[in-house]
Amino acid sequence: MQELLKTLVAYKQFVPHGHCYLWKPELVGLHIASDFLIALAYYSIPVTLVYFVRKRRNLPFNSVVLLFAIFILTCGTSHLAEIWTLWYPTYWLSGCIKAITALVSLYTSLMLIELIPTVLALPSSGQMEAANRELERQIRERQQAEMALQEREVMLRGIGDNLPNGAIYQVTRELDGSDRFYYLSTGIEKLTQVKAEDALKDSSLLYRQVIPEDLPPLQAAVDKSWRELSVFDIQLRILTPSGQLKWFHFRSMPRKLPDGRVAWDGLVVDVTELKHTEETLRKSKALLEESQLVARLGNWEFEIASQKIRWSKQLFELFGRDPAKSEPNYQEILQMYYPEDAGKLAQAIEQAISTGESYKLILRASPNESTIYIEEIGYAEFNGDGKVIRLYGTSQDVTERETALIKGQKAKEQLQRSETLLAAAQKIAHMGSWEWHLAPQKQIWSAETFCIFGLNPSQSAPTQAEFIQMVHPEDRPKLQKQLVQAIAKGKPFNLEYRIVRPDGSLRYLESKAEVAYNPQGQTIRLYGAILDITERKILERELAYKQQLLDAFIISAPIGITILDRETRYLFINEALAEINGISATGHIGKTPWDIIPDIAPKQQKLFEHVLTTGEAILDFELSGETPKLPGVIRTWLASYFPILSEESQPIGIGIVVVEITERKRVEQMLELQAVITRNIAEGICLVGVDNGIFVYANPKFEQMFGYDSDELIGKHVSIVNYGDEHTTPEDVNQAIRSIIFEHGEATYEVHNVKKDGTPFWCSATASIFDHPEYGKVIVAVHQDITEHKQAKEKIKASLKEKEVLLQEIHHRVKNNLGIVSSLLQMQCRRTEDPQATAILRDSQNRIGSIALVHEKLYRSEDLANINFAQYIPDLTSNLFDSYNVKSSQIKLNIQVDNTILDIETAIPCSLIINELVSNSLKYAFPNNRIGEIEVRLYQENKPLIQKQHERNLTLIVRDNGIGLPADFDCKKTKTLGISLIQGLTKQLRGNIEINSHQGTEFKITFIQGNASSSETNYKPR
């Protein structure tokens, strides 16, 4: 562990990072400030995130936020390590920090990728707001329902507590099979003499009161209701603690609770008095029936054991048998009735024998070939063991009664059927009938009329005044006018008007009235029918509105719409199609397509014939041609042809819908061209999914570049083509590329890739994010193999470096050689006593010095081809002042030079001109130690509207405030070496020279940078 720490902090075997910056203070300071500020920002972000997470502990994905904070913290630490390694090269420690940052960033990215589906599944703010509104609405509805339920529960409990002879209960069968009461109204104490609270605690207090004989039926009824969830309905006897015997009627409806239990909510009623009444009624009925037996035409008895039958005399007469003979047997009796009625009688007798039930039947018999109706009544007699031993009863001839009943029943059924049909017809048609009897002022309305007016049919019909009040105020006058005319003149009417129901709703009615007269011809009654036409009115309004919308849509639709008759004449055309054709819509009506669009009409002739002949539609037919609007321009349309059918479903015209697709066709052709270009382009193109980094498309050049077969890359991760080494994995390369693209939206970069066979190569790539209609969000990357270019570039860089060194050496040697020449001239100047020769030598020395200064600036500059004249001119003029031994206190030097870069072909002539002009000013402008000022200016004039690349208009001004030029000075006639040299150099620069001798001397030379003629000098282009 100690050795590991020593290795991490070891730095003596490495070079500090500051050496890479050549320890330039401004560069080192820039990196220190940048890294420190980045680290400070990186450290502040985790603090903010941790504070946010601590404040919002319910926030989802807290772990990812904390992980992201750690990632930012490690990134900040790596920037602090960059500052540390400027002086202390602990690169192992810095690398470990970066490795930790890489691991944290990779893990963070994996966590983010895993969370993307979950984050995408989170509802948006709009969805959350809609869900909150829906939840608030449901809460309000539930609160309202709960309040209504509580009110009903209070009402129900109040009713239960005030029942005079009953009580409300709720009993639940628990999951263990036990029954428990959860609610009992206070009436239970009056019924059972047990308090409700005691019974709720111990249900056996109630169950023990049930008579033992009634317990099995009770248990069976409860079990059946529990199993089938059917209604629990039973009558039981109980014995109260005071010894009272009571009959109770229990009835309840079971319901299954969510937890599996079953609850019964029901009512128990004391029916003791009812039972006593029923028993009394049964006895009275039996006495009544016995008394009726005496008065009937015949009675009979049937001994079960002996099968002996006894008839009264009246029965023999009823069935036309001789009383002297013996009674018929059982089978003979059955044969007296119609076969189907005999079966009913036999079944009733068998039922009476087996169960003791009495019966009463209406049977048909034919004693004398005539049909009579017999009312058969039979009773059972029991022995001490409860077995039936005898049947007895009566037989009564009820032919007249039954005949009348049958006729009445048929009439009643017919009437009911008619009334039912009438009521159903009125209900279906929303039509009601009405009568208005004038003398008693009585209204008679059908049930449907009440419904139409929103009234209860159980109420009495409204008066005429009440009826008029229900009519809409705007419609009352015309209705009252019709009623007055009907009464006065006996004129029927048919009128539409509106009514306002009691609930405020508006209905439209159609009323038809007829008039009834008395024998004197006076109107005594109005009657008629009322039809609810509200739905029809609504439909009419909706239809009119939809027709209006349809008309507006057809007229203003951006697609062309027209209708032709069978002769293909225009019946209708909208503005869009008229605009396409270039002729007004009214100009089409009555004409044929051959008159309007002769170039396109022949192409549609077969289509017209097909639609008019077969009645079949033709959809999306593509047409091309020219129209009067744009003669000579071929346009394309997509047309659909529909048959216009008559009532007999025969084609009587053609409907045409036209959509211009000229631009779409052009776009489709461009897309097809782009697809061809993409497939055959020299660069490799691929599409990679943003979410998963999987190839979804690669053009043939991309597959060929990486050595893969067609579609072999599809479905594979993009890192398969990235090159990795011992320091960087392909995934790291891919992640770095994706980070740049995601940050800027697009990126241009060079990347080290690997082919399928493992061969590494370099690519220049441009990538951006694109929302693909089929693949979703993808990264579009264009790759170009630059391996050879990169190798050539490296060779050129190495060669250029060698040439730069060589060129620096050349400039240095030229400067030294010129310095030797200048020194020789200076030595000669010292040995020469002739002042004129000395001046000539000094001038030549200065000229050579100005040229040498150019070469010195070049070999000291990083740019070996250009000179910054803003630095050159001060050095040149200072040398001239020293050469002529002029002090700055005597002659002030004012230099105003823009930051101008000149190439060597321009710099040397320009420096010689400045040398000549400043030398002349120093020599001749200020005689007798006169004080003055020399100004040197070099600036760029305003940029012209059109200017070639690398060219600038420059102006050089050298001005002094000395004695000025002689009055007879003419530069064209003056042949001095200085003036000739200035004119020659200006001509070499292809510039112009202006001389002004007002208040001193001013030379203004304008020239174009980069326009120097190298053919007129000894300096050849490099």
SVG drawing of the C-alpha trace seen along z (x, -y; Angstrom):
<svg xmlns="http://www.w3.org/2000/svg" viewBox="-135 -79 175 130">
<polyline fill="none" stroke="black" stroke-width="0.4" points="0.0,0.0 2.8,-2.3 4.5,-1.6 1.3,-2.3 1.0,-5.7 4.6,-6.5 3.9,-5.6 0.8,-7.8 2.6,-10.9 5.9,-10.4 6.7,-13.2 10.5,-13.5 10.7,-11.1 8.2,-13.2 8.2,-16.7 5.8,-19.2 2.9,-20.1 3.9,-23.8 6.8,-22.9 4.1,-22.2 3.1,-25.8 6.8,-26.9 6.1,-28.5 4.5,-31.5 2.8,-33.4 -0.3,-34.4 -0.9,-30.9 -0.3,-29.2 -2.5,-31.8 -5.2,-31.2 -5.2,-27.5 -5.1,-28.0 -8.0,-30.4 -10.1,-28.3 -9.5,-25.0 -10.0,-26.7 -13.3,-28.3 -14.5,-25.0 -13.6,-23.2 -15.4,-25.8 -18.5,-25.5 -18.3,-21.7 -18.1,-21.7 -21.0,-24.1 -23.3,-21.8 -23.0,-18.7 -23.7,-20.9 -26.8,-22.2 -27.9,-18.7 -27.3,-17.3 -29.2,-20.2 -32.1,-19.7 -32.3,-15.9 -32.3,-16.5 -35.1,-19.0 -37.1,-16.8 -36.7,-13.3 -39.9,-12.2 -38.3,-13.0 -38.0,-10.0 -34.6,-8.9 -32.7,-10.4 -29.9,-7.9 -29.3,-9.0 -29.2,-12.7 -26.6,-11.8 -24.6,-9.7 -24.7,-12.6 -23.4,-14.8 -20.5,-12.4 -19.7,-12.5 -19.6,-16.3 -17.5,-16.3 -14.9,-13.9 -14.8,-16.1 -14.0,-19.1 -11.3,-17.2 -9.7,-16.3 -9.5,-20.0 -7.8,-20.7 -5.3,-18.0 -4.6,-19.8 -3.6,-22.8 -1.4,-20.7 0.4,-18.9 1.6,-22.3 4.3,-22.3 4.1,-18.8 3.8,-16.1 2.0,-13.4 0.5,-12.0 -0.3,-8.6 -2.5,-10.4 -4.1,-12.6 -4.8,-9.5 -6.4,-7.6 -8.7,-10.6 -9.6,-10.6 -10.2,-6.8 -12.5,-7.2 -14.3,-10.0 -14.6,-7.7 -16.0,-4.8 -18.5,-7.1 -19.5,-8.8 -19.9,-5.4 -22.0,-4.0 -24.1,-7.2 -24.7,-7.0 -25.8,-3.3 -28.1,-4.3 -29.6,-7.1 -30.0,-4.7 -31.9,-2.2 -34.1,-5.1 -35.0,-6.5 -38.1,-4.2 -39.2,-5.0 -38.7,-8.8 -40.4,-8.7 -43.3,-6.9 -43.8,-9.7 -46.8,-11.8 -46.3,-15.2 -47.3,-18.3 -50.4,-18.6 -51.4,-15.0 -50.7,-15.5 -52.9,-18.6 -55.7,-16.7 -55.4,-13.8 -55.6,-16.2 -58.7,-17.8 -60.3,-14.4 -59.3,-13.3 -60.8,-16.5 -64.0,-15.9 -64.2,-12.3 -63.5,-13.5 -66.4,-16.0 -68.7,-13.4 -67.7,-10.9 -68.2,-13.6 -71.6,-14.4 -72.4,-10.7 -71.3,-10.1 -73.4,-13.1 -76.4,-11.7 -75.7,-8.3 -75.4,-9.6 -78.7,-11.5 -80.4,-8.4 -78.9,-6.4 -80.2,-8.9 -83.6,-8.9 -83.6,-5.1 -82.7,-4.8 -85.4,-7.3 -88.0,-5.3 -86.8,-2.1 -87.0,-3.6 -90.5,-4.8 -92.0,-1.7 -95.2,-0.9 -94.9,2.9 -91.5,3.6 -87.7,3.0 -84.8,2.7 -81.8,5.0 -78.4,5.7 -76.8,9.1 -73.5,10.3 -72.3,13.9 -68.6,13.8 -65.9,15.7 -65.9,18.3 -69.6,19.1 -71.1,17.2 -73.8,14.6 -73.6,11.2 -76.0,8.3 -74.4,4.9 -77.5,2.8 -80.9,3.1 -83.4,0.3 -85.1,-0.6 -88.3,1.1 -86.7,4.5 -87.2,4.0 -91.0,3.6 -91.1,6.7 -88.9,9.1 -88.7,7.4 -84.9,7.3 -82.9,4.1 -81.1,3.4 -77.7,2.9 -78.0,6.2 -79.0,8.0 -76.0,6.5 -73.7,7.8 -75.3,11.3 -77.4,12.4 -78.4,15.6 -80.9,13.5 -83.0,13.3 -82.3,16.8 -83.4,18.4 -86.9,16.9 -87.6,18.9 -89.9,21.8 -87.9,25.0 -90.1,26.4 -89.3,23.2 -85.5,23.4 -84.8,25.9 -86.7,23.9 -85.0,20.7 -81.5,22.3 -82.4,23.7 -83.7,20.3 -80.6,18.5 -78.2,21.0 -80.0,20.8 -79.9,17.0 -76.2,17.1 -75.3,19.6 -77.5,18.1 -77.5,14.5 -81.3,14.7 -84.0,12.8 -84.4,14.1 -88.2,14.2 -89.7,16.3 -92.4,16.2 -91.5,17.6 -93.0,17.9 -91.2,16.6 -91.9,16.8 -91.0,13.6 -89.6,13.6 -93.0,12.7 -94.5,15.8 -96.3,14.1 -96.4,16.1 -95.9,13.9 -95.6,14.3 -92.7,12.4 -92.2,11.9 -88.5,11.5 -87.4,10.2 -84.0,9.0 -81.7,8.8 -78.1,10.3 -75.0,8.6 -71.5,9.8 -68.9,7.6 -65.4,7.0 -63.8,9.1 -66.0,12.2 -68.6,11.8 -72.3,11.6 -74.6,9.0 -78.4,8.9 -80.2,5.5 -83.8,6.2 -87.0,5.6 -88.8,7.7 -92.6,7.1 -94.9,8.4 -97.7,10.2 -99.4,11.8 -102.6,9.8 -102.5,10.7 -102.1,14.4 -105.1,14.3 -107.1,12.5 -106.1,15.0 -107.1,17.9 -110.5,16.3 -110.9,15.7 -110.1,19.3 -112.8,20.6 -115.3,18.1 -114.6,19.1 -115.0,22.8 -118.4,22.1 -119.4,20.0 -118.4,22.7 -120.3,25.3 -123.4,23.1 -123.0,22.8 -122.9,26.6 -126.5,26.8 -127.6,24.4 -125.7,25.9 -127.2,28.2 -125.3,31.2 -122.7,32.5 -120.6,35.6 -118.3,37.7 -115.5,40.0 -114.3,42.6 -110.6,43.2 -110.3,46.6 -113.3,48.2 -113.3,46.0 -117.0,45.5 -118.7,42.4 -121.9,40.9 -123.9,38.3 -126.8,36.2 -129.9,36.3 -129.1,32.9 -125.9,34.3 -127.8,37.1 -130.0,34.4 -127.0,32.2 -125.3,34.9 -128.5,36.4 -128.3,39.8 -131.1,41.8 -131.1,41.4 -132.4,44.9 -129.2,46.3 -126.0,46.4 -123.4,43.7 -120.8,43.8 -117.3,44.9 -114.2,42.8 -113.3,43.5 -116.9,43.0 -117.0,39.6 -113.8,38.5 -115.3,39.6 -118.1,37.1 -115.7,34.2 -113.8,33.0 -110.5,35.0 -108.3,32.1 -110.5,31.0 -110.7,34.6 -106.9,34.6 -107.1,31.4 -109.7,33.0 -107.7,36.2 -104.6,34.3 -106.4,32.1 -108.0,35.2 -104.6,36.9 -103.0,33.8 -105.8,33.5 -105.4,37.2 -101.6,36.8 -101.4,33.4 -104.9,32.7 -105.2,29.6 -108.6,28.5 -109.3,27.5 -111.8,25.5 -112.0,26.1 -114.1,24.9 -114.6,27.9 -116.5,28.5 -118.9,31.4 -121.4,32.6 -124.1,34.7 -126.7,34.3 -124.4,33.4 -124.4,29.9 -121.5,28.1 -122.0,26.9 -119.5,25.4 -119.2,27.1 -117.5,25.6 -115.9,28.4 -115.0,27.7 -113.3,30.4 -112.1,30.7 -110.1,33.3 -111.0,34.9 -108.3,36.2 -108.2,38.9 -106.5,38.6 -103.1,39.4 -103.5,36.5 -104.1,38.8 -106.8,38.0 -109.6,40.5 -112.3,38.8 -112.9,36.1 -116.1,34.1 -117.4,31.2 -119.9,29.7 -120.6,29.4 -122.4,26.4 -123.6,25.5 -122.0,22.1 -122.6,22.1 -124.3,18.8 -121.8,17.1 -118.8,18.5 -120.3,17.7 -120.8,14.1 -117.3,14.0 -115.8,15.4 -117.5,12.7 -116.6,10.0 -113.0,11.2 -112.7,11.2 -114.2,7.7 -111.9,6.6 -108.9,8.1 -109.8,6.4 -110.2,3.1 -107.0,3.5 -105.2,4.5 -106.6,1.4 -105.7,-0.9 -102.2,0.6 -101.6,0.3 -102.9,-3.3 -100.7,-4.2 -97.7,-2.5 -98.2,-4.3 -98.6,-7.6 -95.5,-7.0 -93.4,-5.8 -94.6,-8.8 -94.5,-11.3 -98.1,-12.0 -100.8,-12.7 -104.6,-13.2 -106.7,-15.9 -110.3,-17.1 -111.6,-20.5 -115.3,-20.5 -116.3,-24.1 -119.5,-24.2 -117.9,-22.7 -114.4,-24.0 -113.0,-20.5 -109.8,-19.2 -109.2,-15.6 -105.6,-14.5 -104.0,-11.2 -101.1,-9.9 -98.7,-10.8 -100.0,-14.4 -99.2,-14.7 -95.6,-13.4 -95.2,-15.8 -96.0,-18.7 -93.8,-17.3 -96.7,-16.7 -97.7,-13.7 -100.5,-11.6 -101.9,-10.9 -102.8,-14.5 -105.9,-16.2 -105.6,-17.9 -104.8,-21.6 -107.4,-24.2 -107.4,-26.2 -105.8,-29.2 -103.0,-26.9 -102.5,-25.4 -102.1,-28.8 -99.6,-29.8 -97.4,-26.9 -97.3,-28.1 -94.2,-30.2 -95.1,-34.0 -94.2,-34.6 -96.5,-31.8 -99.5,-32.5 -101.2,-35.1 -101.2,-32.9 -102.5,-29.9 -105.3,-31.9 -106.2,-33.3 -106.5,-29.8 -108.6,-28.7 -111.0,-31.7 -111.5,-31.0 -112.0,-27.3 -114.7,-28.0 -116.4,-30.9 -116.2,-29.6 -115.8,-25.8 -112.5,-26.0 -110.0,-23.1 -106.3,-24.1 -102.8,-22.7 -100.2,-24.8 -96.7,-24.6 -95.8,-26.3 -93.5,-26.1 -94.2,-25.3 -92.2,-25.8 -92.3,-22.8 -92.4,-23.2 -88.7,-22.2 -87.9,-25.1 -87.1,-23.0 -88.4,-24.2 -90.3,-21.8 -91.6,-22.2 -95.2,-20.9 -97.4,-20.4 -101.1,-20.5 -104.0,-19.4 -107.6,-20.3 -111.0,-19.2 -114.4,-20.7 -117.5,-18.8 -121.0,-20.4 -124.3,-19.9 -127.6,-19.4 -128.0,-23.2 -124.6,-23.5 -122.8,-25.1 -119.3,-24.2 -119.3,-22.2 -116.0,-20.5 -112.5,-20.7 -110.4,-17.6 -107.2,-16.6 -103.7,-15.4 -100.4,-16.9 -97.1,-15.8 -93.7,-16.5 -91.5,-17.6 -88.6,-18.9 -86.2,-16.2 -87.2,-17.0 -86.6,-20.7 -83.3,-20.0 -82.3,-17.8 -83.5,-20.4 -81.4,-23.0 -78.4,-20.7 -78.9,-19.6 -79.1,-23.3 -76.0,-24.1 -74.1,-21.1 -75.2,-22.0 -73.9,-25.5 -70.6,-24.1 -70.4,-21.7 -71.1,-24.5 -68.5,-26.7 -66.0,-23.9 -66.6,-23.0 -66.3,-26.7 -63.2,-27.5 -61.6,-24.1 -57.9,-24.1 -58.7,-21.1 -60.6,-21.3 -64.2,-20.1 -66.5,-20.0 -69.7,-18.2 -70.4,-17.3 -73.7,-16.2 -74.0,-13.2 -72.9,-15.4 -69.8,-16.3 -70.9,-20.0 -69.9,-21.8 -72.8,-22.1 -70.7,-23.3 -67.1,-24.2 -65.4,-25.6 -63.0,-28.5 -59.9,-26.3 -60.4,-24.3 -61.4,-27.5 -58.1,-29.0 -56.2,-25.9 -57.7,-26.3 -57.2,-30.0 -60.8,-30.7 -63.6,-32.1 -66.1,-29.7 -69.0,-31.3 -66.9,-30.9 -67.0,-27.1 -70.8,-26.6 -72.4,-25.0 -69.1,-24.3 -67.2,-21.0 -63.6,-20.2 -62.7,-20.2 -63.7,-23.9 -61.8,-24.8 -58.7,-22.5 -58.3,-21.0 -54.9,-19.6 -56.2,-17.5 -59.8,-16.6 -58.9,-13.9 -56.9,-12.1 -60.1,-11.9 -62.6,-10.8 -62.3,-7.1 -62.6,-7.8 -65.8,-9.8 -67.2,-6.9 -66.3,-4.3 -67.9,-6.2 -71.1,-7.0 -71.4,-3.5 -70.6,-1.3 -71.4,-3.6 -68.0,-2.7 -65.7,-5.3 -62.1,-5.8 -59.8,-7.0 -56.4,-8.7 -55.9,-8.8 -52.7,-10.8 -53.1,-13.5 -50.5,-15.7 -50.9,-18.6 -51.1,-22.3 -54.0,-24.7 -54.9,-28.2 -53.5,-29.7 -49.9,-28.6 -49.6,-27.8 -46.6,-25.6 -46.1,-24.6 -46.7,-20.9 -48.4,-20.3 -49.6,-17.1 -52.8,-16.4 -54.4,-13.5 -58.0,-13.2 -60.9,-11.0 -64.1,-10.4 -67.4,-9.5 -70.8,-8.7 -73.7,-11.0 -76.7,-8.6 -80.4,-9.1 -83.1,-7.8 -83.1,-4.7 -79.3,-4.3 -78.4,-5.2 -75.4,-7.5 -76.6,-11.0 -73.4,-12.9 -69.8,-12.8 -68.2,-14.3 -64.5,-15.1 -62.1,-15.9 -58.7,-17.3 -55.5,-17.8 -52.4,-19.3 -49.3,-17.2 -46.9,-19.0 -44.7,-20.1 -45.1,-16.6 -43.9,-14.9 -40.9,-17.2 -40.2,-16.4 -40.6,-12.7 -38.2,-12.9 -35.7,-14.8 -36.1,-12.3 -35.5,-9.5 -32.5,-11.3 -31.2,-11.8 -31.7,-8.1 -29.6,-7.3 -27.0,-9.8 -26.9,-8.4 -26.4,-4.8 -23.7,-5.8 -22.0,-8.7 -18.2,-8.5 -18.6,-9.0 -19.9,-6.5 -23.2,-7.3 -24.8,-5.6 -27.8,-6.2 -27.5,-5.2 -30.3,-5.2 -29.9,-8.0 -31.3,-5.9 -29.4,-2.6 -26.5,-3.4 -27.5,-0.7 -27.0,-0.8 -30.3,-1.2 -28.9,-2.1 -25.5,-2.1 -25.0,-2.9 -22.9,-0.6 -19.8,-2.9 -19.9,-2.8 -20.1,1.0 -17.3,1.2 -15.2,-1.2 -15.4,0.9 -15.2,4.3 -18.7,5.5 -21.3,7.3 -24.6,5.7 -26.8,5.1 -24.3,6.9 -23.9,3.9 -27.7,3.4 -28.7,4.2 -25.1,3.9 -23.7,1.3 -21.8,-1.5 -18.8,-1.0 -17.9,2.1 -16.3,-0.3 -14.4,-2.4 -10.7,-1.7 -9.6,-1.0 -6.1,-0.6 -4.7,0.0 -5.7,-3.5 -9.1,-3.9 -11.9,-1.5 -14.2,-1.7 -17.1,-2.5 -15.2,-5.5 -14.6,-6.7 -18.3,-6.3 -19.4,-8.0 -17.0,-11.0 -18.5,-11.4 -22.1,-11.2 -21.4,-13.7 -20.1,-16.3 -23.0,-15.7 -25.6,-15.9 -24.0,-19.1 -23.9,-21.0 -26.5,-19.2 -23.9,-18.4 -20.1,-17.9 -17.2,-17.6 -14.4,-15.4 -11.6,-13.0 -11.9,-9.5 -9.7,-6.4 -11.9,-3.5 -11.3,0.2 -12.3,2.4 -14.0,5.8 -10.6,7.5 -9.0,5.4 -7.2,2.9 -7.2,-0.6 -7.7,-3.6 -8.6,-7.3 -11.9,-8.9 -13.1,-12.5 -16.7,-12.5 -19.6,-15.0 -22.6,-14.0 -25.9,-15.6 -29.1,-14.5 -32.1,-14.0 -35.7,-13.0 -36.3,-10.2 -39.9,-9.3 -39.3,-5.6 -36.4,-5.1 -37.2,-8.0 -34.3,-10.1 -31.0,-9.0 -27.5,-10.3 -26.6,-10.8 -22.9,-10.4 -20.9,-10.9 -17.5,-9.3 -14.6,-9.8 -11.4,-7.7 -8.6,-10.2 -5.8,-7.7 -3.8,-8.5 -4.5,-12.2 -3.5,-12.1 -0.2,-10.3 0.5,-12.8 -0.3,-15.6 2.2,-14.3 4.8,-14.1 4.0,-17.7 4.2,-19.0 7.6,-17.4 8.8,-18.8 7.3,-22.2 9.1,-22.2 12.4,-21.5 11.7,-24.3 10.8,-26.8 14.0,-26.1 15.9,-26.5 14.0,-29.7 14.8,-31.2 18.4,-30.4 18.2,-32.1 16.7,-35.2 19.2,-35.2 22.1,-34.9 20.7,-37.5 20.4,-39.9 24.0,-39.1 25.3,-39.6 23.4,-42.9 24.8,-43.9 28.3,-43.1 27.6,-45.3 26.3,-48.1 29.4,-47.8 31.6,-48.1 29.8,-51.2 30.1,-52.6 33.9,-52.0 34.2,-53.5 32.1,-56.5 34.6,-57.0 37.6,-56.9 36.0,-59.3 36.6,-63.0 34.3,-64.1 31.0,-65.2 28.9,-64.4 30.3,-60.9 29.9,-60.4 26.2,-61.4 25.7,-59.0 27.4,-56.2 25.2,-56.9 22.1,-56.9 23.1,-53.5 23.8,-52.2 20.3,-53.3 18.7,-51.6 20.5,-48.4 19.7,-48.7 16.0,-49.0 16.1,-45.8 18.1,-44.0 15.6,-45.0 12.9,-43.3 14.8,-40.1 15.5,-40.4 11.8,-40.8 11.0,-37.8 13.4,-35.3 12.4,-36.4 8.7,-36.1 6.6,-33.0 5.2,-33.9 8.2,-33.7 6.3,-35.2 4.6,-38.3 5.7,-41.3 3.7,-43.3 4.4,-46.9 3.1,-48.3 6.2,-46.9 8.6,-47.4 8.1,-51.2 9.1,-52.4 12.4,-50.3 13.2,-51.6 12.6,-55.3 14.6,-54.9 17.6,-53.6 17.3,-56.6 17.3,-59.0 20.4,-57.3 22.0,-57.3 21.6,-61.0 22.3,-61.7 19.0,-63.5 17.5,-63.8 13.8,-63.3 13.8,-66.6 14.7,-68.4 12.5,-66.6 9.4,-64.8 8.5,-61.6 4.7,-60.8 3.9,-57.3 0.3,-56.3 0.3,-52.7 -2.7,-50.3 -2.1,-46.7 -1.1,-45.8 0.5,-42.6 2.5,-42.9 4.2,-40.1 7.9,-40.5 7.1,-41.6 5.2,-44.6 7.2,-45.2 10.6,-45.8 9.5,-48.5 7.4,-50.1 10.3,-50.1 12.6,-51.7 10.1,-54.4 9.7,-55.2 13.6,-55.2 13.9,-57.7 11.2,-60.0 12.2,-60.1 15.9,-60.5 15.0,-63.4 13.0,-65.0 15.8,-64.6 18.4,-65.9 16.6,-68.9 13.4,-69.8 14.9,-71.2 18.1,-73.2 20.0,-75.0 18.8,-72.7 15.2,-73.8 12.6,-72.1 9.9,-70.2 7.8,-67.1 7.8,-64.1 4.6,-62.1 4.4,-58.6 0.9,-57.1 -0.1,-53.7 -3.8,-52.8 -6.4,-51.0 -9.0,-53.0 -12.7,-52.2 -13.4,-48.7 -14.9,-48.9 -18.1,-47.1 -16.2,-44.6 -12.7,-43.5 -10.6,-40.5 -9.5,-38.1 -6.2,-39.0 -6.3,-42.6 -6.6,-45.8 -6.4,-49.5 -3.5,-50.9 -2.4,-54.5 1.1,-55.6 1.6,-59.2 5.0,-60.7 4.6,-64.4 6.9,-67.0 6.3,-70.6 9.7,-71.8 10.7,-74.3 8.9,-72.4 9.9,-71.8 11.3,-74.5 8.7,-76.5 9.8,-75.2 9.9,-71.6 8.4,-69.2 8.6,-65.5 8.5,-64.6 11.5,-66.7 13.5,-66.0 16.0,-63.2 17.6,-62.9 18.2,-59.3 15.8,-59.6 12.9,-60.9 13.6,-58.3 13.8,-55.6 10.5,-56.6 8.8,-56.8 10.2,-53.4 9.2,-51.7 5.7,-53.2 5.4,-51.9 6.5,-48.5 3.7,-48.6 1.4,-49.6 0.3,-52.6 -0.1,-56.3 1.9,-59.1 0.6,-62.6 2.9,-65.4 1.7,-68.4 4.1,-71.1 1.7,-73.3 3.0,-74.0 5.8,-71.5 6.0,-68.5 3.6,-65.5 4.0,-62.4 0.8,-60.3 1.2,-56.9 -1.8,-54.6 -1.4,-51.0 -3.2,-47.7 -1.7,-45.1 -0.6,-42.0 -0.4,-43.9 3.3,-44.5 5.0,-43.5 7.7,-41.0 9.0,-41.1 10.5,-44.5 12.6,-43.5 15.2,-41.0 12.9,-39.3 11.3,-36.3 8.1,-34.7 8.7,-32.0"/>
</svg>
